[in-house]
Structure formats: C-alpha cells, structure tokens
Amino acid sequence: MVERNKEYVQAARLIGIRPGLIMLRHVLPNVMSPVLVIATINLTLAVITEATLSYLGVGVPPTQPSLGTLIRIGNDFLFSGEWWIAIFHGIALAVLVLAINLIGDWLRDALNPKLR
C-alpha cells in the first residue's frame, strides 16, 4: 500500500500504463526483498516453535521425527556421560535456522533491484 503512493507509480499512471503492468514491472521488484526477509524470518520462527513444542511434548506425535523430540530424548542422557545425543541435535537446529536466514539474506541481495 505504501509503494502504490510513491512517485514512480504515479508517474507510470500519468503516462497511461495499465495497473497490472505497473504492479509487475515497478511495484513487485521493489517489494520483493522485504517480503523475502519477512518470509524467511517467519519460516525460522516456525521451525523454532515446532522444535520447542516438540521438546515440551505438545508438538508432533512422538512417533514422528522432530529435532525437539530428539533433543528431549537426549536430555535424559545428558548427565550420564552421553552428552552428544542432545548437543548434536541442538547444533543441527541452530545450523538449520542460520542456513534459512542466510538463504533469505542471499535472495534479498540477489533480487534487490537497487543493486543491479
């Protein structure tokens, strides 16, 4: 809604470009990078939320694999000397979230029309 009130959209309207074409050529490229950043942040929040709920035991059923369930199971063995059962799954969760954020950052940089 903010982009449609900008000067370049008004200028395109004045020269007679159709609204659909304005949206595809002008508005969509300028809106794509914030949308990608918000989408990747929401995806990482969903992954962390699912892992947290599974760790607490209220997420996916115990028969389905989940990083939160694996960390909870490994937590039982944490003080018995088998610390790697929980630690490696926690590291995998952190790496997954970091990778999704880095992919979103790379896509934002790659699709940014101001950097072309």
Secondary structure, DSSP 4 states (H G I P E B T S, - for coil): --GGGSHHHHHHHHTT--HHHHIIIIIHHHHHHHHHHHHHHHHHHHHHHHHHHHHHT-SS-TTS--HHHHHHHHHHTGGGT-THHHHHHHHHHHHHHHHHHHHHHHHHHHH-GGG-
